[in-house]
Amino acid sequence: MRGSTKMANLDGFGKISKHQKTKILPLRWIGNLCGEVSASSLVKAFDLDEDGNFGYRFKFHSKVWKYLNKPYTWWGTYYILTDIDSLES
């Protein structure tokens, strides 16, 4: 039993803190939904950037990320690593 407790302490989940930007639940839902859409658009923009395709699709996905990431930063839920130094060792 002691071994499993030791492994549970080493997994790093105790060092992650959850930060909710608002207490209003519908705004949190909207912020998290905007965060998912903006993150997928950012990945698509990076893929187009690696291919050297800077046309309309790249500009569209860049603008989608730019405008939909703002509600996520205002109302979304963040997970922050609180103790990075102990994870490095």
C-alpha positions as CSV (number, residue, x, y, z in Angstrom):
1,M,0.0,0.0,0.0
2,R,2.8,2.4,0.7
3,G,4.2,2.0,-2.7
4,S,1.0,3.1,-4.4
5,T,0.8,6.2,-2.1
6,K,4.3,7.1,-3.1
7,M,3.5,6.8,-6.8
8,A,0.4,8.9,-6.3
9,N,2.5,11.7,-4.9
10,L,5.0,11.6,-7.8
11,D,2.5,11.9,-10.6
12,G,2.4,15.7,-10.6
13,F,-1.4,16.1,-10.4
14,G,-1.2,17.7,-6.9
15,K,0.9,20.5,-8.4
16,I,-1.8,21.6,-10.9
17,S,-4.1,24.3,-9.8
18,K,-7.4,25.2,-11.5
19,H,-8.1,28.9,-12.2
20,Q,-11.6,29.9,-13.2
21,K,-11.8,33.4,-14.5
22,T,-15.5,33.9,-13.7
23,K,-18.1,32.4,-11.3
24,I,-20.9,32.8,-13.9
25,L,-21.4,29.3,-15.3
26,P,-22.8,30.2,-18.8
27,L,-19.9,32.6,-19.4
28,R,-17.4,29.9,-18.4
29,W,-19.1,27.5,-20.9
30,I,-18.8,30.2,-23.6
31,G,-15.2,30.9,-22.8
32,N,-14.2,27.2,-22.7
33,L,-16.0,26.6,-26.0
34,C,-14.2,29.6,-27.6
35,G,-11.0,28.2,-26.3
36,E,-11.5,24.8,-28.0
37,V,-12.3,26.4,-31.3
38,S,-9.4,28.9,-31.1
39,A,-7.0,26.2,-30.2
40,S,-7.9,24.0,-33.2
41,S,-7.7,27.1,-35.5
42,L,-4.2,27.8,-34.1
43,V,-3.1,24.3,-34.9
44,K,-4.5,24.6,-38.4
45,A,-2.7,27.9,-38.9
46,F,0.6,26.3,-37.7
47,D,0.1,23.4,-40.2
48,L,-0.4,25.9,-43.0
49,D,2.6,27.9,-41.9
50,E,4.8,24.8,-42.0
51,D,3.7,24.1,-45.6
52,G,4.4,27.7,-46.5
53,N,0.8,28.3,-47.5
54,F,0.0,31.9,-46.3
55,G,-3.2,32.4,-48.3
56,Y,-6.7,33.0,-47.3
57,R,-7.0,29.8,-45.1
58,F,-4.0,30.9,-43.1
59,K,-5.4,34.4,-42.6
60,F,-8.8,33.0,-41.7
61,H,-7.5,30.6,-39.0
62,S,-5.2,33.3,-37.6
63,K,-8.1,35.7,-37.3
64,V,-10.4,33.0,-35.7
65,W,-7.7,32.4,-33.1
66,K,-7.2,36.1,-32.5
67,Y,-10.8,36.9,-31.9
68,L,-12.0,33.7,-30.2
69,N,-9.0,33.5,-27.8
70,K,-10.1,36.7,-26.1
71,P,-13.3,35.3,-24.6
72,Y,-11.3,32.3,-23.4
73,T,-8.8,34.6,-21.6
74,W,-11.6,36.6,-20.1
75,W,-13.9,33.7,-18.9
76,G,-12.2,30.4,-19.5
77,T,-10.7,27.9,-17.1
78,Y,-6.9,27.6,-16.9
79,Y,-4.8,24.9,-15.4
80,I,-1.5,26.2,-14.0
81,L,1.5,24.3,-12.8
82,T,2.3,25.6,-9.4
83,D,5.6,24.0,-8.5
84,I,7.8,23.6,-11.7
85,D,11.1,23.2,-9.8
86,S,10.2,20.0,-8.1
87,L,9.2,18.4,-11.5
88,E,12.5,19.2,-13.1
89,S,14.5,17.2,-10.5
